[in-house]
Amino acid sequence: MEKRDKRGLTEAEYLAQYKPGRYPQPSLTVDIILLARAEGALRVLLVRRGGHPYLGCWALPGGFAEPQETTAQAAVRELAEETHAQGLALTPIGLFSTPGRDPRGWTISHAFAALADAAALDIRADDDAADARWFDIHTEEREGLVDLTLTGSGEILHAAVRAERRDTPFGEDIVCTPLRQDGLAFDHSAILCTALLRLR
């Protein structure tokens, strides 16, 4: 005998009348923090945005996940499409869902990170990325604030991020909030900062 809910509907009947548009739905994106050590410095790969929003700003490689793929698959695809970087082991860093983080609307990002050998990668900007470049990372952390400076090919990007750490039964929880960003898109300073603090 089929189970019926409090309205007397079977699962098949419930699904037949269910309307997905009844509830607001977010867009789902992925962002990839690709790090490399070179000449004693830690570097991050950034792409220059070729379209709105944040046209001309630097961002982490990434984009929208497709309905037929997992976020891990989307991260592999987006990284290859925008930078030609392939064959890397991507590790989940976290979900970023602060309201207003994307001016296009309700958007949640699943961030992934990888450590790579920069010399072994043939990095080329493609798809909607206007440029792709390695930036040296310089951080200074004090009293829950992280000053982040990224330098690459004559450009200097600055950000200040609040970093809150909390010990839980499941390990350390890190929540980073951008206070200011200069030249970086979306909340990518917070995503990068989260990855850096987890790396340490």
Secondary structure by P-SEA (a helix, b strand, c coil): ccccccccccaaaaaaacccccbbbbbbbbbbbbbbbcccbbbbbbbcccccccccccccccccccccccaaaaaaaaaaaccccccccccccccccccccccccbbbbbbbbbbbccccccccccccccbbbbbbbbbbbcccbbbbbbbcccbbbbbbbbbbbbbccccbbbbbbbccccccccaaaaaaaaaaaaac
